[in-house]
Amino acid sequence: MKEKITAGRDQLGDFAPDFARYNDDVLFGEIWESDVLSDQTKSMITLSALITKGATEQLPFHLKKAKANGINAEAISALITHLAFYVGWPNAWSAFNIAKRIYQEEKND
């Protein structure tokens, strides 16, 4: 049985219940659970979008999810380097700082 996602409800449910429901039931329930794209592909797409927008607050969660989906540090490094030339050096630099921390946690565990 798949785990029920409640992060949206836990963090925003009392303030923005509709948004929390969309986050938990639609985004992480339906979209992320769809079999049309692989979990690795979804992670790479999501990371690309977040890095492009400079949305660093969500990067740690999605980098950990990418790691859990089998994406190694070398692939993350290649992704961010590739994006640097399209979305800007500062966005890439910020993403690298977070990715380095997330992927080095594995070595320190």
C-alpha atoms as one frame of an Amber mdcrd trajectory, in Angstrom:
protein
   0.000   0.000   0.000   1.392   3.377  -0.946   2.085   5.945   1.743  -0.432
   8.788   1.916   1.223  12.153   1.357   0.259  14.733   3.978   3.028  17.359
   3.818   0.710  19.963   2.300  -1.980  19.345   4.871   0.562  19.233   7.691
   2.201  22.537   6.725  -0.585  24.546   5.072  -3.823  22.678   5.675  -5.183
  25.124   8.219  -4.222  28.203   6.160  -4.650  27.052   2.548  -6.658  23.803
   2.577  -7.338  23.710  -1.182  -3.670  24.246  -2.047  -2.671  21.600   0.509
  -5.123  19.120  -1.012  -3.850  19.801  -4.547  -0.278  19.330  -3.330  -0.960
  16.049  -1.557  -3.634  14.437  -3.706  -2.969  15.757  -7.188   0.721  16.679
  -7.447   2.203  13.989  -5.221  -0.750  11.612  -5.425  -1.637  11.539  -9.123
   1.193  13.252 -11.034   4.160  11.755  -9.182   2.496   8.326  -9.033   1.780
   8.200 -12.773   3.734   5.535 -14.663   3.964   7.497 -17.933   7.347   8.999
 -16.972   9.945   7.250 -14.837  10.594   8.598 -11.349  14.106   9.547 -12.465
  12.749  11.528 -15.413  10.221  13.291 -13.179  13.013  14.167 -10.738  15.240
  15.572 -13.493  12.366  17.628 -14.916  11.417  18.942 -11.482  14.993  19.828
 -10.565  15.448  21.590 -13.901  12.318  23.662 -13.348  13.273  24.588  -9.779
  16.848  25.521 -10.719  15.616  27.543 -13.695  13.303  29.559 -11.455  15.854
  29.876  -8.659  13.389  28.126  -6.336  16.017  26.961  -3.875  13.613  26.467
  -0.943  12.201  23.335  -2.611  15.550  22.007  -3.883  16.618  20.031  -0.785
  13.404  17.994  -0.767  13.602  17.267  -4.490  17.331  16.510  -4.442  16.690
  13.958  -1.685  13.820  12.559  -3.764  16.152  12.368  -6.797  18.702  10.468
  -4.701  15.974   8.075  -3.560  14.964   7.677  -7.218  18.484   6.474  -8.045
  20.010   9.636  -9.513  23.657   9.807  -8.476  25.807  12.858  -7.747  27.526
  12.642 -11.140  24.194  12.954 -12.970  23.103  15.851 -10.728  26.394  17.610
 -11.404  25.964  17.112 -15.160  22.380  18.396 -15.000  23.317  21.555 -13.115
  26.351  22.215 -15.331  24.207  21.838 -18.440  21.556  24.157 -17.029  24.143
  26.798 -16.088  24.524  27.789 -19.726  20.770  28.155 -20.239  19.445  29.518
 -16.939  22.374  31.418 -15.489  25.525  30.871 -13.514  24.093  32.161 -10.199
  21.175  29.707 -10.359  23.598  26.864 -11.015  25.965  27.975  -8.267  23.116
  28.093  -5.736  21.891  24.670  -6.847  25.404  23.206  -6.573  25.741  24.435
  -2.992  22.540  22.636  -2.024  23.244  19.515  -4.100  26.724  19.169  -2.625
  25.276  19.266   0.892  22.532  16.732   0.084  24.801  14.290  -1.731  27.578
  14.537   0.861  25.113  13.611   3.621  25.171  10.109   2.121  28.929   9.897
   2.563  28.704  11.080   6.172  25.930   8.656   7.179
